[in-house]
Each structure stands twice: as C-alpha cells, then as structure tokens.
Amino acid sequence: MSAEIVKVDAKSPNASLIHYAASRIRAGDVVGIPTDTFYGLAVDPVNLHAVDRVYEIKSRSRHKPLSLLIGDADQADDLAMDVPDDFHRLAHKFWPGPLTMIVKASRNLPLRVTANTGNVALRVPDSAVALALLSATGFPITATSANLSGSAECCTSQALFEQLGERIPLIVDGGRTPRDTPSTIVDMSNENSGWRVIREGAITEEQIKNVIS
C-alpha cells in the first residue's frame, strides 16, 4: 500500500494535521517528515518495533545509531549524561538549526537507538513542522534521513515517495526543505579527546571553532 500524503504549510502547519501525524508516531508508525535539512523518518525512539522498522525500511546497518530531534536544549538533560559546557555553548549559538551533537547517552535510552555505542546524537531543528510534531507527540523523535541507505537524501515529499512510498504509511508534505546540505555533526562523547567535527554540513568547522575555541 502506498503512503498517505498529508500536506501542511511549512511555516504555519495545521494543528489538526500535526496531531494526526503525531498520533501515528505514538501508535508506532514510521512517518516521513520535513526538517530544515532533508526529509526524515520519525518514530518514537523507545518503541523498539518502530526503531527496527526504520532500519528495515532504510536497509540501514544496525551498527549505525539513529539521531534524535528534540524540542529544546533542556531536553538533552533527559537523554544524555556528562554533557560538556561546549555543548551548551554550541546549542545556544546554533539551535534551532542544522547542528547535530553526539554526547553520552542516558541509561534511559534503549541500546537499539544508540546501536550499542553508548552515545546519542541530538538536534533541535529550525523547522515549524518538526517542532510542532515534537510538541504534539510529547517526546523526542528519530531524525535519520528518509532515504534508502546509499541513496540521495530527499528535499521534497515526491522524492521521498519515489524512494520509500511503498515502505512507510504516512508522509507529511511540507514542501521543499530550505537546505540541500545535511546538518554538521560534532562528536563530544569523548571527554578526554574533546570535540571533533565528523561531518561538515551547513555549519562550517570554522564557525564551530569561533564559538568554542
């Protein structure tokens, strides 16, 4: 069965449609959603069946952890431990926005989400649709890109439908995403070695250095 497509305004999404999509996520469905970078696959990260479905849908290696979207930096305290001061400096500067930070995961997070790494990748998206979904679900949601592993990321719902339309039940169509570059990923999980950029995306390493050097 092909995915249902629900169209919303990217800047002012309809509340009833957002609550519908959120109810599907709470029910354990995998939902394609727009973010400020690419479309992502959203599920409840503590629903292990839903997490497994994300790996199956993407044909993603189980050794790769899933990043999470959160509503604000304060939520990081519930999902991570031993968060360094530089995390808060970068969050203050770049969130909401295309910056993903890897920190030590809280023991409350299932090992499948962290892929047994003991770490979690967190981001506050600069997307009205994604933030509205986070508010409506009441918990963090996964943020892995909505594409087959090894295939191009999707900037439109049509591109997402062409790749995964037969594999997921619902796509929230918020139009074209504002960027065609991924978030920058900064690893802060090793307190001994400090921070390092493991993927330079929309935010440059130079911008990172200017904040925390």
Residue pairs with C-beta under 8 A, 6 or more apart in sequence:
1 166
1 169
2 161
2 165
2 166
3 32
3 161
3 164
3 165
3 166
3 168
3 169
3 170
3 171
4 169
4 170
4 171
5 157
5 161
5 170
5 171
5 173
6 17
6 20
6 21
6 170
6 171
6 172
6 173
7 173
7 174
8 14
8 17
8 18
8 129
8 172
8 173
8 174
9 174
10 34
10 127
10 128
10 129
10 174
10 175
11 128
12 128
13 128
13 129
13 132
13 174
15 132
17 172
18 129
18 132
18 133
18 136
19 136
21 31
21 33
21 133
21 136
21 170
21 172
22 133
22 136
22 137
24 31
24 169
24 170
25 31
25 42
25 43
25 44
25 133
25 137
25 141
26 44
26 137
28 43
28 44
28 47
28 49
28 50
29 43
29 50
29 168
29 169
29 170
30 41
30 42
30 43
30 50
30 53
30 54
30 57
30 168
30 169
31 41
31 42
31 43
31 168
31 169
31 170
31 171
31 172
32 39
32 40
32 41
32 42
32 146
32 157
32 160
32 164
32 168
32 170
32 171
32 172
33 39
33 40
33 41
33 42
33 129
33 130
33 133
33 141
33 146
33 171
33 172
33 174
34 40
34 127
34 129
34 130
34 157
34 172
34 173
34 174
34 175
34 177
35 69
35 125
35 127
35 129
35 130
35 143
35 177
36 96
36 97
36 98
36 125
36 126
36 127
36 130
36 177
36 178
36 179
37 98
37 125
37 153
37 177
37 179
37 181
37 182
37 183
37 201
37 202
38 145
38 146
38 147
38 153
38 154
38 155
38 177
38 179
38 180
38 182
39 145
39 146
39 147
39 153
39 154
39 155
39 156
39 157
39 159
39 160
39 171
39 177
40 69
40 130
40 142
40 143
40 144
40 145
40 146
41 54
41 57
41 58
41 142
41 144
41 145
41 146
41 164
41 168
42 69
42 133
42 141
42 142
42 143
43 50
43 51
43 53
43 54
43 141
43 142
44 50
44 137
44 139
44 141
45 51
45 66
45 68
45 109
45 110
45 113
45 139
45 140
45 141
45 142
46 109
46 110
46 113
46 139
48 110
48 112
51 66
51 110
51 112
51 113
51 142
52 112
54 60
54 66
54 142
54 144
55 61
55 62
57 164
57 167
57 168
58 144
58 147
58 148
58 149
59 148
59 149
60 144
60 149
61 149
62 112
62 115
63 115
63 116
64 115
65 113
65 114
65 115
65 117
65 119
65 120
65 121
66 113
66 115
66 121
66 142
66 143
66 144
67 100
67 120
67 121
67 122
67 123
67 142
67 143
67 144
68 79
68 113
68 120
68 121
68 122
68 123
68 140
68 141
68 142
68 143
69 123
69 124
69 125
69 130
69 134
69 140
69 141
69 142
69 143
70 76
70 79
70 122
70 123
70 124
70 134
70 140
71 124
71 131
71 134
71 135
71 140
72 95
72 124
73 88
73 91
73 92
73 95
73 124
75 140
76 83
76 87
76 91
76 103
76 122
77 83
78 106
78 108
79 105
79 106
79 108
79 109
79 120
79 122
79 140
80 103
80 104
80 105
80 106
80 120
80 122
81 103
81 104
81 105
81 106
81 107
82 103
82 104
82 191
83 103
83 104
83 188
84 103
84 188
84 191
84 195
86 188
86 194
86 195
86 212
87 101
87 103
87 188
89 211
89 212
90 99
90 101
90 186
90 208
90 211
90 212
91 99
91 101
91 124
93 211
94 203
94 207
94 211
95 123
95 124
96 124
96 125
96 126
96 127
96 131
97 124
97 125
97 126
97 202
97 203
98 123
98 126
98 179
98 181
98 182
98 183
98 184
98 201
98 202
98 203
99 123
99 183
99 184
99 186
99 202
99 203
100 121
100 122
100 123
100 183
100 184
100 185
100 186
101 121
101 122
101 123
101 185
101 186
101 187
101 188
102 119
102 120
102 121
102 122
102 185
102 186
102 187
102 188
102 189
102 198
103 119
103 120
103 122
103 188
103 189
104 118
104 119
104 120
104 189
105 113
105 114
105 117
105 118
105 119
105 120
106 120
109 120
113 120
113 142
114 120
118 189
119 187
119 189
121 185
122 140
123 143
123 183
124 131
125 131
125 143
127 174
129 172
129 174
133 141
133 172
134 140
134 141
145 153
145 154
145 182
146 153
146 154
146 160
146 163
146 164
146 168
147 153
147 154
147 160
147 163
147 164
148 163
148 164
151 163
152 159
153 182
154 160
154 163
155 176
155 177
155 180
156 175
156 176
156 177
157 171
157 172
157 173
157 174
157 175
160 171
161 171
165 171
179 202
181 201
181 202
182 199
182 201
182 202
183 199
183 201
183 202
183 203
184 197
184 199
184 200
184 201
184 202
184 203
184 204
184 205
184 208
185 197
185 198
185 199
185 201
186 195
186 196
186 197
186 198
186 208
187 195
187 196
187 197
187 198
188 194
188 195
195 208
195 212
197 205
197 208
